[in-house]
Amino acid sequence: MKRSARPGDMKARPPTDRVGAGMQRWRREFPDIDCSGKAVIGRMLYLHDRVLREVNRALAPHGLKYPAYAILATLRVEGAPFRMSPKALLDALILTSGGLSNLLRRLENEGLVRRLSDSKDRRGVIVELTAAGRARVEAAMRDHAAAERRLVGSLSARQCEEIGGALAVMMDRRDARA
């Protein structure tokens, strides 16, 4: 699908970053391949590492890295009594079931969560945030939110809203296929 250049398109302006420069090389060497998806996907892949480094830097004083933080924060924002099934956690997070099990075991060993028998399903388990886990994650949540604000600080409120909306559309489309 060939798109015409519009104001703001990569085709309409010179590249200002490594992805844009790479796209120019692609267009030069493979003019028959539409590489326009790289404008979004290439930048997302690049930013993923940068974002994760910044987020982990903000979480380090709390003894956390993002995957463990995500579990604790998800349990915390669930509200009292701060409990979820592993399945509900998996649905809310971007982890594999094996990854979740390993993290839960580690968080339980640290006293940040506990696993309880599900009173509704004897075979089931419920994950509960402990008081220590709640204290740790609540302090980390402020630093995490500040890191996110720093990461988007070069964008206007309107740009954040537009990008957030566009990414939500991509996620909805992807989730519909899963």
C-alpha positions as CSV (number, residue, x, y, z in Angstrom):
1,M,0.0,0.0,0.0
2,K,1.6,3.2,-1.2
3,R,0.9,6.4,0.7
4,S,1.4,9.9,-0.5
5,A,3.5,12.3,1.4
6,R,1.5,14.5,3.8
7,P,2.8,17.2,6.2
8,G,4.4,15.4,9.1
9,D,5.1,12.2,7.1
10,M,8.7,10.9,7.0
11,K,8.6,11.3,3.2
12,A,7.8,15.0,3.6
13,R,10.7,15.8,5.8
14,P,14.3,14.7,6.3
15,P,15.0,12.2,9.0
16,T,15.9,13.5,12.4
17,D,16.8,10.2,14.0
18,R,18.3,6.8,13.3
19,V,15.0,5.2,12.3
20,G,14.3,8.0,9.8
21,A,17.9,7.7,8.4
22,G,17.4,3.9,8.1
23,M,14.1,4.3,6.3
24,Q,15.9,6.6,3.8
25,R,18.4,3.8,3.1
26,W,15.7,1.2,2.8
27,R,13.9,3.5,0.2
28,R,17.1,3.9,-1.7
29,E,18.0,0.3,-1.8
30,F,14.5,-1.3,-1.9
31,P,12.2,1.3,-3.5
32,D,9.6,-1.4,-4.2
33,I,9.2,-2.2,-0.4
34,D,6.9,0.0,1.6
35,C,8.9,0.4,4.8
36,S,6.5,3.0,6.3
37,G,5.7,0.8,9.3
38,K,9.2,1.4,10.5
39,A,8.3,5.0,11.3
40,V,6.2,3.6,14.2
41,I,7.5,0.1,14.9
42,G,11.2,1.0,14.6
43,R,10.8,3.8,17.0
44,M,8.8,1.7,19.4
45,L,11.5,-0.9,19.5
46,Y,14.2,1.7,20.0
47,L,12.2,3.4,22.7
48,H,11.3,0.1,24.5
49,D,14.9,-0.3,25.7
50,R,15.3,3.4,26.6
51,V,12.0,3.4,28.5
52,L,12.8,0.2,30.4
53,R,16.3,1.5,31.4
54,E,14.7,4.8,32.7
55,V,11.9,3.0,34.5
56,N,14.3,0.5,36.1
57,R,16.6,3.3,37.2
58,A,13.6,4.9,39.0
59,L,12.6,1.6,40.6
60,A,16.1,0.6,41.7
61,P,16.1,2.6,45.0
62,H,13.0,0.5,45.9
63,G,14.8,-2.8,45.1
64,L,12.5,-3.5,42.1
65,K,12.7,-4.0,38.4
66,Y,9.8,-3.4,36.1
67,P,8.3,-7.0,35.9
68,A,8.1,-7.4,39.7
69,Y,6.9,-3.8,40.1
70,A,4.2,-4.4,37.5
71,I,2.8,-7.3,39.6
72,L,2.9,-5.4,42.8
73,A,1.4,-2.2,41.3
74,T,-1.3,-4.3,39.5
75,L,-2.3,-5.9,42.9
76,R,-2.2,-2.4,44.6
77,V,-4.5,-0.7,42.1
78,E,-6.9,-3.6,42.2
79,G,-8.0,-2.1,45.5
80,A,-8.6,-3.7,48.9
81,P,-8.1,-6.5,49.7
82,F,-5.3,-6.3,47.0
83,R,-5.9,-9.9,45.7
84,M,-6.1,-11.4,42.2
85,S,-5.9,-14.8,40.6
86,P,-2.7,-15.6,38.6
87,K,-5.0,-15.7,35.5
88,A,-6.3,-12.2,36.2
89,L,-2.7,-11.0,36.7
90,L,-1.6,-12.6,33.4
91,D,-4.5,-10.9,31.7
92,A,-3.4,-7.5,33.1
93,L,0.3,-7.9,32.4
94,I,2.6,-8.7,29.6
95,L,4.2,-11.8,31.0
96,T,4.2,-15.5,30.2
97,S,2.7,-17.9,32.8
98,G,6.2,-19.3,33.5
99,G,7.6,-15.8,34.0
100,L,4.7,-14.9,36.3
101,S,5.2,-18.1,38.4
102,N,8.9,-17.4,38.9
103,L,8.3,-13.7,39.8
104,L,5.5,-14.7,42.2
105,R,7.9,-17.2,43.9
106,R,10.6,-14.5,44.3
107,L,8.1,-11.9,45.5
108,E,6.7,-14.4,48.0
109,N,10.2,-15.3,49.3
110,E,10.8,-11.5,49.8
111,G,7.5,-11.3,51.8
112,L,5.9,-8.9,49.3
113,V,3.1,-11.2,48.2
114,R,1.5,-14.4,49.6
115,R,-0.4,-17.1,47.8
116,L,-3.6,-18.2,49.3
117,S,-6.0,-21.0,48.5
118,D,-9.0,-19.8,46.5
119,S,-12.1,-20.3,48.6
120,K,-14.2,-20.6,45.5
121,D,-12.0,-23.1,43.7
122,R,-9.9,-25.5,45.9
123,R,-7.5,-26.1,43.0
124,G,-7.0,-22.3,42.5
125,V,-4.7,-19.8,44.1
126,I,-5.1,-16.2,44.9
127,V,-2.2,-13.8,45.0
128,E,-2.3,-11.2,47.8
129,L,-0.2,-8.1,48.3
130,T,1.3,-8.1,51.8
131,A,1.6,-5.0,54.0
132,A,5.4,-5.0,53.2
133,G,4.6,-5.3,49.5
134,R,2.1,-2.5,49.7
135,A,4.5,-0.1,51.4
136,R,7.3,-0.9,48.9
137,V,5.1,-0.5,45.8
138,E,3.3,2.7,47.0
139,A,6.7,4.4,47.4
140,A,7.8,3.1,44.0
141,M,4.6,4.1,42.2
142,R,5.4,7.8,42.7
143,D,8.9,7.4,41.3
144,H,7.6,5.3,38.4
145,A,5.0,7.9,37.5
146,A,7.7,10.7,37.6
147,A,9.9,8.6,35.3
148,E,7.0,8.2,32.8
149,R,6.4,12.0,32.9
150,R,10.1,12.6,32.2
151,L,10.0,10.2,29.3
152,V,7.1,12.0,27.6
153,G,8.2,15.5,28.8
154,S,9.3,16.5,25.3
155,L,5.7,16.0,24.0
156,S,2.8,18.3,24.4
157,A,-0.4,17.2,26.2
158,R,-2.1,16.9,22.8
159,Q,0.7,14.8,21.4
160,C,0.6,12.5,24.4
161,E,-3.2,12.1,23.9
162,E,-2.9,11.4,20.1
163,I,0.0,8.9,20.5
164,G,-1.7,7.2,23.4
165,G,-4.9,6.9,21.4
166,A,-3.1,5.6,18.3
167,L,-1.2,3.0,20.4
168,A,-4.5,2.0,22.0
169,V,-5.9,1.3,18.5
170,M,-2.9,-0.8,17.7
171,M,-3.3,-2.8,21.0
172,D,-7.0,-3.3,20.5
173,R,-6.4,-4.6,17.0
174,R,-3.7,-7.0,18.3
175,D,-5.8,-8.1,21.3
176,A,-8.7,-8.9,18.9
177,R,-6.5,-11.3,17.0
178,A,-5.1,-13.1,20.1
